[in-house]
Amino acid sequence: MKIACFGIAREIAGGPSLDLPDVEGLTVADLKRRLVVEHPALGELVSFAVARNEVYALDEEVLEAGDELVIIPPVSGG
């Protein structure tokens, strides 16, 4: 499944997206754990969110084929 990356997540991924196989059926929490294992620098962020189909996803949501996923790193500004 293709996962778009914004901000610092884009730098960590080495590009605008990641391709992860076999994520259908995982929960968002499972996906986050897998992302940290495969890209340890994500674990160094204060937090990061996952959007699923253009809406912030809850950790207990189950991923389905065809979902549009985005990694959203913490943002700051003023």
A tleap script that builds the chain and sets N, CA, C and O, in Angstrom:
source leaprc.protein.ff14SB
mol = sequence {
  NMET LYS ILE ALA CYS PHE GLY ILE ALA ARG
  GLU ILE ALA GLY GLY PRO SER LEU ASP LEU
  PRO ASP VAL GLU GLY LEU THR VAL ALA ASP
  LEU LYS ARG ARG LEU VAL VAL GLU HIE PRO
  ALA LEU GLY GLU LEU VAL SER PHE ALA VAL
  ALA ARG ASN GLU VAL TYR ALA LEU ASP GLU
  GLU VAL LEU GLU ALA GLY ASP GLU LEU VAL
  ILE ILE PRO PRO VAL SER GLY CGLY
}
set mol.1.N position { 0.844 -1.163 0.000 }
set mol.1.CA position { 0.000 0.000 0.000 }
set mol.1.C position { 0.899 1.239 0.000 }
set mol.1.O position { 1.914 1.280 0.696 }
set mol.2.N position { 0.526 2.222 -0.767 }
set mol.2.CA position { 1.288 3.460 -0.844 }
set mol.2.C position { 0.843 4.388 0.282 }
set mol.2.O position { -0.351 4.580 0.513 }
set mol.3.N position { 1.839 4.965 0.987 }
set mol.3.CA position { 1.571 5.872 2.094 }
set mol.3.C position { 2.284 7.183 1.802 }
set mol.3.O position { 3.511 7.217 1.706 }
set mol.4.N position { 1.525 8.259 1.660 }
set mol.4.CA position { 2.104 9.576 1.397 }
set mol.4.C position { 2.762 10.095 2.671 }
set mol.4.O position { 2.318 9.791 3.778 }
set mol.5.N position { 3.816 10.873 2.504 }
set mol.5.CA position { 4.566 11.408 3.637 }
set mol.5.C position { 4.675 12.917 3.517 }
set mol.5.O position { 5.027 13.439 2.459 }
set mol.6.N position { 4.371 13.620 4.609 }
set mol.6.CA position { 4.464 15.080 4.635 }
set mol.6.C position { 5.544 15.508 5.612 }
set mol.6.O position { 5.903 14.763 6.523 }
set mol.7.N position { 6.061 16.721 5.413 }
set mol.7.CA position { 7.001 17.325 6.349 }
set mol.7.C position { 8.234 16.469 6.576 }
set mol.7.O position { 8.800 15.908 5.638 }
set mol.8.N position { 8.640 16.379 7.835 }
set mol.8.CA position { 9.841 15.620 8.209 }
set mol.8.C position { 9.690 14.139 7.866 }
set mol.8.O position { 10.687 13.459 7.623 }
set mol.9.N position { 8.462 13.632 7.845 }
set mol.9.CA position { 8.250 12.228 7.473 }
set mol.9.C position { 8.728 11.974 6.048 }
set mol.9.O position { 9.209 10.886 5.731 }
set mol.10.N position { 8.594 12.970 5.204 }
set mol.10.CA position { 9.064 12.856 3.819 }
set mol.10.C position { 10.583 12.690 3.801 }
set mol.10.O position { 11.114 11.883 3.039 }
set mol.11.N position { 11.274 13.451 4.638 }
set mol.11.CA position { 12.734 13.338 4.715 }
set mol.11.C position { 13.145 11.977 5.269 }
set mol.11.O position { 14.083 11.355 4.770 }
set mol.12.N position { 12.444 11.521 6.295 }
set mol.12.CA position { 12.754 10.227 6.904 }
set mol.12.C position { 12.546 9.096 5.901 }
set mol.12.O position { 13.342 8.160 5.837 }
set mol.13.N position { 11.467 9.191 5.118 }
set mol.13.CA position { 11.150 8.150 4.131 }
set mol.13.C position { 12.060 8.213 2.916 }
set mol.13.O position { 12.157 7.248 2.158 }
set mol.14.N position { 12.731 9.355 2.725 }
set mol.14.CA position { 13.588 9.503 1.556 }
set mol.14.C position { 12.824 9.827 0.290 }
set mol.14.O position { 13.338 9.659 -0.816 }
set mol.15.N position { 11.599 10.292 0.453 }
set mol.15.CA position { 10.789 10.653 -0.709 }
set mol.15.C position { 9.364 10.948 -0.303 }
set mol.15.O position { 9.038 10.924 0.883 }
set mol.16.N position { 8.515 11.223 -1.269 }
set mol.16.CA position { 7.143 11.628 -0.965 }
set mol.16.C position { 6.205 10.511 -0.521 }
set mol.16.O position { 5.080 10.774 -0.096 }
set mol.17.N position { 6.665 9.272 -0.619 }
set mol.17.CA position { 5.790 8.175 -0.206 }
set mol.17.C position { 6.594 6.922 0.130 }
set mol.17.O position { 7.765 6.784 -0.224 }
set mol.18.N position { 5.920 6.030 0.818 }
set mol.18.CA position { 6.452 4.702 1.143 }
set mol.18.C position { 5.521 3.662 0.547 }
set mol.18.O position { 4.317 3.899 0.444 }
set mol.19.N position { 6.047 2.537 0.162 }
set mol.19.CA position { 5.227 1.406 -0.265 }
set mol.19.C position { 5.424 0.284 0.739 }
set mol.19.O position { 6.519 -0.263 0.875 }
set mol.20.N position { 4.350 -0.050 1.439 }
set mol.20.CA position { 4.405 -1.150 2.407 }
set mol.20.C position { 3.427 -2.234 1.978 }
set mol.20.O position { 2.235 -1.971 1.821 }
set mol.21.N position { 3.923 -3.444 1.788 }
set mol.21.CA position { 3.020 -4.544 1.449 }
set mol.21.C position { 2.324 -5.083 2.693 }
set mol.21.O position { 2.785 -4.883 3.817 }
set mol.22.N position { 1.238 -5.750 2.476 }
set mol.22.CA position { 0.560 -6.515 3.523 }
set mol.22.C position { 0.130 -5.675 4.722 }
set mol.22.O position { 0.337 -6.087 5.863 }
set mol.23.N position { -0.463 -4.508 4.485 }
set mol.23.CA position { -0.966 -3.723 5.612 }
set mol.23.C position { -2.484 -3.791 5.744 }
set mol.23.O position { -3.038 -3.382 6.764 }
set mol.24.N position { -3.158 -4.308 4.713 }
set mol.24.CA position { -4.601 -4.472 4.818 }
set mol.24.C position { -4.911 -5.412 5.973 }
set mol.24.O position { -4.283 -6.461 6.115 }
set mol.25.N position { -5.876 -5.033 6.790 }
set mol.25.CA position { -6.244 -5.853 7.944 }
set mol.25.C position { -5.533 -5.445 9.221 }
set mol.25.O position { -5.951 -5.833 10.312 }
set mol.26.N position { -4.459 -4.664 9.101 }
set mol.26.CA position { -3.783 -4.136 10.292 }
set mol.26.C position { -4.587 -2.974 10.851 }
set mol.26.O position { -5.348 -2.333 10.126 }
set mol.27.N position { -4.419 -2.706 12.132 }
set mol.27.CA position { -4.990 -1.489 12.694 }
set mol.27.C position { -4.006 -0.344 12.440 }
set mol.27.O position { -2.848 -0.569 12.089 }
set mol.28.N position { -4.484 0.871 12.623 }
set mol.28.CA position { -3.608 2.028 12.485 }
set mol.28.C position { -2.469 1.937 13.498 }
set mol.28.O position { -1.331 2.277 13.174 }
set mol.29.N position { -2.757 1.484 14.722 }
set mol.29.CA position { -1.711 1.315 15.741 }
set mol.29.C position { -0.656 0.316 15.265 }
set mol.29.O position { 0.539 0.548 15.447 }
set mol.30.N position { -1.089 -0.799 14.655 }
set mol.30.CA position { -0.145 -1.779 14.109 }
set mol.30.C position { 0.716 -1.144 13.020 }
set mol.30.O position { 1.924 -1.373 12.964 }
set mol.31.N position { 0.091 -0.348 12.158 }
set mol.31.CA position { 0.819 0.327 11.094 }
set mol.31.C position { 1.873 1.260 11.667 }
set mol.31.O position { 3.008 1.277 11.191 }
set mol.32.N position { 1.513 2.035 12.684 }
set mol.32.CA position { 2.473 2.955 13.305 }
set mol.32.C position { 3.668 2.190 13.875 }
set mol.32.O position { 4.813 2.610 13.704 }
set mol.33.N position { 3.407 1.082 14.543 }
set mol.33.CA position { 4.511 0.274 15.095 }
set mol.33.C position { 5.415 -0.243 13.969 }
set mol.33.O position { 6.641 -0.208 14.083 }
set mol.34.N position { 4.809 -0.714 12.901 }
set mol.34.CA position { 5.589 -1.231 11.770 }
set mol.34.C position { 6.417 -0.109 11.135 }
set mol.34.O position { 7.575 -0.318 10.774 }
set mol.35.N position { 5.831 1.064 11.001 }
set mol.35.CA position { 6.569 2.191 10.432 }
set mol.35.C position { 7.786 2.539 11.273 }
set mol.35.O position { 8.850 2.839 10.731 }
set mol.36.N position { 7.641 2.503 12.596 }
set mol.36.CA position { 8.762 2.824 13.485 }
set mol.36.C position { 9.846 1.754 13.397 }
set mol.36.O position { 11.035 2.068 13.458 }
set mol.37.N position { 9.444 0.498 13.255 }
set mol.37.CA position { 10.430 -0.578 13.112 }
set mol.37.C position { 11.214 -0.406 11.810 }
set mol.37.O position { 12.437 -0.537 11.792 }
set mol.38.N position { 10.500 -0.113 10.727 }
set mol.38.CA position { 11.150 -0.005 9.423 }
set mol.38.C position { 11.844 1.347 9.208 }
set mol.38.O position { 12.756 1.454 8.387 }
set mol.39.N position { 11.415 2.367 9.938 }
set mol.39.CA position { 11.991 3.715 9.831 }
set mol.39.C position { 12.143 4.273 11.240 }
set mol.39.O position { 11.335 5.098 11.667 }
set mol.40.N position { 13.177 3.830 11.974 }
set mol.40.CA position { 13.341 4.187 13.384 }
set mol.40.C position { 13.306 5.689 13.677 }
set mol.40.O position { 12.918 6.086 14.776 }
set mol.41.N position { 13.697 6.520 12.731 }
set mol.41.CA position { 13.672 7.967 12.972 }
set mol.41.C position { 12.254 8.468 13.231 }
set mol.41.O position { 12.081 9.490 13.896 }
set mol.42.N position { 11.242 7.777 12.726 }
set mol.42.CA position { 9.859 8.165 13.034 }
set mol.42.C position { 9.590 8.038 14.527 }
set mol.42.O position { 8.820 8.820 15.085 }
set mol.43.N position { 10.209 7.071 15.173 }
set mol.43.CA position { 10.040 6.873 16.606 }
set mol.43.C position { 10.681 7.976 17.430 }
set mol.43.O position { 10.377 8.124 18.614 }
set mol.44.N position { 11.561 8.746 16.820 }
set mol.44.CA position { 12.204 9.853 17.518 }
set mol.44.C position { 11.357 11.125 17.500 }
set mol.44.O position { 11.660 12.083 18.212 }
set mol.45.N position { 10.300 11.139 16.693 }
set mol.45.CA position { 9.390 12.282 16.672 }
set mol.45.C position { 8.560 12.286 17.945 }
set mol.45.O position { 8.295 11.233 18.525 }
set mol.46.N position { 8.154 13.461 18.374 }
set mol.46.CA position { 7.293 13.567 19.554 }
set mol.46.C position { 6.030 12.733 19.335 }
set mol.46.O position { 5.564 12.047 20.244 }
set mol.47.N position { 5.494 12.800 18.140 }
set mol.47.CA position { 4.329 12.001 17.755 }
set mol.47.C position { 4.187 12.105 16.244 }
set mol.47.O position { 4.806 12.955 15.605 }
set mol.48.N position { 3.379 11.245 15.697 }
set mol.48.CA position { 2.965 11.413 14.312 }
set mol.48.C position { 1.587 10.784 14.171 }
set mol.48.O position { 1.245 9.827 14.866 }
set mol.49.N position { 0.817 11.337 13.269 }
set mol.49.CA position { -0.545 10.853 13.051 }
set mol.49.C position { -0.619 10.187 11.687 }
set mol.49.O position { 0.240 10.376 10.826 }
set mol.50.N position { -1.660 9.413 11.524 }
set mol.50.CA position { -1.957 8.805 10.231 }
set mol.50.C position { -3.348 9.272 9.829 }
set mol.50.O position { -4.294 9.196 10.612 }
set mol.51.N position { -3.455 9.753 8.606 }
set mol.51.CA position { -4.764 10.081 8.054 }
set mol.51.C position { -5.163 8.940 7.129 }
set mol.51.O position { -4.344 8.391 6.391 }
set mol.52.N position { -6.421 8.608 7.192 }
set mol.52.CA position { -6.970 7.534 6.361 }
set mol.52.C position { -8.131 8.124 5.585 }
set mol.52.O position { -9.121 8.565 6.168 }
set mol.53.N position { -8.004 8.130 4.274 }
set mol.53.CA position { -9.057 8.677 3.418 }
set mol.53.C position { -9.401 10.111 3.808 }
set mol.53.O position { -10.569 10.482 3.917 }
set mol.54.N position { -8.351 10.905 4.014 }
set mol.54.CA position { -8.426 12.346 4.263 }
set mol.54.C position { -8.994 12.730 5.633 }
set mol.54.O position { -9.413 13.871 5.830 }
set mol.55.N position { -9.010 11.791 6.575 }
set mol.55.CA position { -9.483 12.058 7.933 }
set mol.55.C position { -8.469 11.454 8.904 }
set mol.55.O position { -7.974 10.348 8.685 }
set mol.56.N position { -8.159 12.195 9.989 }
set mol.56.CA position { -7.266 11.623 10.994 }
set mol.56.C position { -7.822 10.283 11.462 }
set mol.56.O position { -8.998 10.179 11.811 }
set mol.57.N position { -6.977 9.266 11.466 }
set mol.57.CA position { -7.408 7.907 11.801 }
set mol.57.C position { -7.186 7.622 13.281 }
set mol.57.O position { -6.198 8.061 13.870 }
set mol.58.N position { -8.110 6.890 13.865 }
set mol.58.CA position { -7.974 6.414 15.238 }
set mol.58.C position { -7.146 5.142 15.228 }
set mol.58.O position { -7.163 4.387 14.256 }
set mol.59.N position { -6.417 4.906 16.321 }
set mol.59.CA position { -5.526 3.743 16.386 }
set mol.59.C position { -6.239 2.414 16.173 }
set mol.59.O position { -5.634 1.466 15.673 }
set mol.60.N position { -7.503 2.329 16.540 }
set mol.60.CA position { -8.205 1.046 16.437 }
set mol.60.C position { -8.829 0.787 15.061 }
set mol.60.O position { -9.368 -0.295 14.828 }
set mol.61.N position { -8.765 1.756 14.157 }
set mol.61.CA position { -9.332 1.556 12.816 }
set mol.61.C position { -8.542 0.496 12.061 }
set mol.61.O position { -7.317 0.426 12.163 }
set mol.62.N position { -9.256 -0.323 11.306 }
set mol.62.CA position { -8.644 -1.393 10.512 }
set mol.62.C position { -8.472 -0.907 9.073 }
set mol.62.O position { -9.403 -0.384 8.462 }
set mol.63.N position { -7.265 -1.092 8.549 }
set mol.63.CA position { -6.957 -0.650 7.192 }
set mol.63.C position { -7.549 -1.605 6.164 }
set mol.63.O position { -7.555 -2.823 6.347 }
set mol.64.N position { -8.048 -1.017 5.074 }
set mol.64.CA position { -8.667 -1.798 4.008 }
set mol.64.C position { -7.990 -1.492 2.680 }
set mol.64.O position { -7.412 -0.419 2.502 }
set mol.65.N position { -8.062 -2.432 1.753 }
set mol.65.CA position { -7.518 -2.209 0.416 }
set mol.65.C position { -8.157 -0.953 -0.161 }
set mol.65.O position { -9.361 -0.735 -0.023 }
set mol.66.N position { -7.347 -0.144 -0.799 }
set mol.66.CA position { -7.857 1.070 -1.425 }
set mol.66.C position { -7.833 2.299 -0.535 }
set mol.66.O position { -8.113 3.403 -1.002 }
set mol.67.N position { -7.502 2.129 0.747 }
set mol.67.CA position { -7.399 3.288 1.636 }
set mol.67.C position { -6.288 4.205 1.148 }
set mol.67.O position { -5.257 3.743 0.659 }
set mol.68.N position { -6.507 5.500 1.286 }
set mol.68.CA position { -5.458 6.483 1.045 }
set mol.68.C position { -4.880 6.853 2.398 }
set mol.68.O position { -5.591 7.361 3.265 }
set mol.69.N position { -3.581 6.597 2.581 }
set mol.69.CA position { -2.931 6.827 3.868 }
set mol.69.C position { -1.890 7.929 3.752 }
set mol.69.O position { -1.206 8.058 2.737 }
set mol.70.N position { -1.784 8.722 4.820 }
set mol.70.CA position { -0.802 9.802 4.875 }
set mol.70.C position { -0.194 9.821 6.268 }
set mol.70.O position { -0.913 9.727 7.262 }
set mol.71.N position { 1.136 9.943 6.346 }
set mol.71.CA position { 1.816 10.148 7.615 }
set mol.71.C position { 1.906 11.652 7.835 }
set mol.71.O position { 2.426 12.388 6.996 }
set mol.72.N position { 1.388 12.095 8.983 }
set mol.72.CA position { 1.403 13.510 9.315 }
set mol.72.C position { 2.250 13.719 10.557 }
set mol.72.O position { 1.838 13.348 11.656 }
set mol.73.N position { 3.435 14.313 10.396 }
set mol.73.CA position { 4.307 14.553 11.544 }
set mol.73.C position { 3.769 15.714 12.384 }
set mol.73.O position { 2.879 16.443 11.947 }
set mol.74.N position { 4.315 15.879 13.591 }
set mol.74.CA position { 3.877 17.020 14.399 }
set mol.74.C position { 4.222 18.326 13.692 }
set mol.74.O position { 5.235 18.424 13.000 }
set mol.75.N position { 3.375 19.313 13.876 }
set mol.75.CA position { 3.613 20.624 13.263 }
set mol.75.C position { 3.674 21.677 14.351 }
set mol.75.O position { 3.060 21.537 15.409 }
set mol.76.N position { 4.402 22.702 14.084 }
set mol.76.CA position { 4.451 23.818 15.014 }
set mol.76.C position { 4.383 25.105 14.216 }
set mol.76.O position { 4.630 25.123 13.010 }
set mol.77.N position { 4.064 26.122 14.871 }
set mol.77.CA position { 3.991 27.408 14.182 }
set mol.77.C position { 3.412 28.434 15.115 }
set mol.77.O position { 3.087 28.147 16.268 }
set mol.78.N position { 3.294 29.581 14.620 }
set mol.78.CA position { 2.760 30.618 15.477 }
set mol.78.C position { 2.197 31.750 14.718 }
set mol.78.O position { 1.705 32.709 15.313 }
savepdb mol mol.pdb
quit
